[in-house]
Amino acid sequence: MGVRRVAKGIGEFLLETVGEAVADLILTLLACALLACLVLIAHLSWSFSPRLTVAGAGLLSLVLAHGAWRTFRDPTKGRRRRRLAAVTTAVFTLTASTGLFLLLYSTGCDCL
């Protein structure tokens, strides 16, 4: 009975190790694809209209700055979150989590 238990433990360990390696590979490929799409979007928008690209980047920077400000400031009593504040906070949170995802997983894709 001890041999079966050891063999079962080794099998579970190998299955978990292979599963983690496959999941890491899939996440790295997704990060590389996302990074490639972001670069393609930036290139296409710049080739279409550099002025519009700079204006869009400025607007996005304002939205992200407002979202960061609303996220990290001390909440005041009696004030509700308005719709614009909720949207900018959501955009900031999504952008920050995407940046963290790219930081963690796109470094291993060898496309940089």
N, C-alpha and C positions, 0 to 999 in steps of 0.2 A: 504494500500500500504506500510506502514511503517513496518508492520510485515513481509511481503514478502522480503523486502530489508534486514532486519535484519537476517532472516532465510537464505537468499542467502549468506550474508556476513559470517555467521557462517559456512555454508557448504563449502565455499571457503577456510576459515581458516583451517577447519579440513582436507580438501583434501590436502592443502599445507603442513600441519604438518605431516600427514601420508606419503606424498611423500618424505619429507625430511628425515623422520625416515627410510624409505625403502632404499633411496639412501645412507644414512650413513651406514646402515647394509650391503648393497652390496659392498660398498667401503672397509669396514672393512674386509669382507670375502675375497675380492680380495687381500688385503694387507696381510692377513694371508696365503693365498695360495701362494703368491709370496715369502713371507718369508720362508715358508716351502720348496718351490722349491729351493731357494738359499741355504738353509741348506742341502738339499738332494744332490745338485750338489757338494757342498764343501765336504760332507762326502764321496760321491762316488769317487771324484777325489783324495781325500786323501788316500782312501783304495786302489785305483789303483796304484798310484805312488806319495808318499810324496814329492820326489825331484821335480817332474814335477809340482806338485801343488804349491810349494814354488816358482819355477821359473816362473810359470804363474802369480802368485800373484805379483811377482816383476815386471814383464813386464806390467801387468795391472796398477800397481802403477806408473810406468814411463809414461805410456800413459796418465793417469789421471793427473799427475803432469804437463806434457807438455800442456795438454788441459787447465788446470787451469791457467798456466802461460800465454798462448796465449789469454785466455779470459780476464784476469784482468790486463794485462799490457797496457801501453799507446800505442796507434797505432802510428806508425811512418809514415811520409809522403813518398809517392813514393814506398811503399812496398805492394805487393799484397799478399793475403793469398794463401799459397801453399796448395796442396792437403793433405799432411800429417797434416798440421796445422788445416785444416778444419775438417779432420776426428777426430783428437784428441780433438778438441773443441766440436764437436758433441758428442763424447763418454763421455766427462766430463759433458756436459750439461744433457745428458740422465741419467747418473749415479747420478748427484746431484739432479735432479728432482725425480728420483726413491727413493733416500734416504730420501728426504723430504716427499714424499708420504708415505713411510714406517714409518717415524717418526710420522706423523700425525695420521695415521689410524691403524697401527699394535699395538699400545699401548692399544687399546680397545678390542683386540681379546682374551685376557686371555690365550694365548699360550706361553707367555714369562714367 
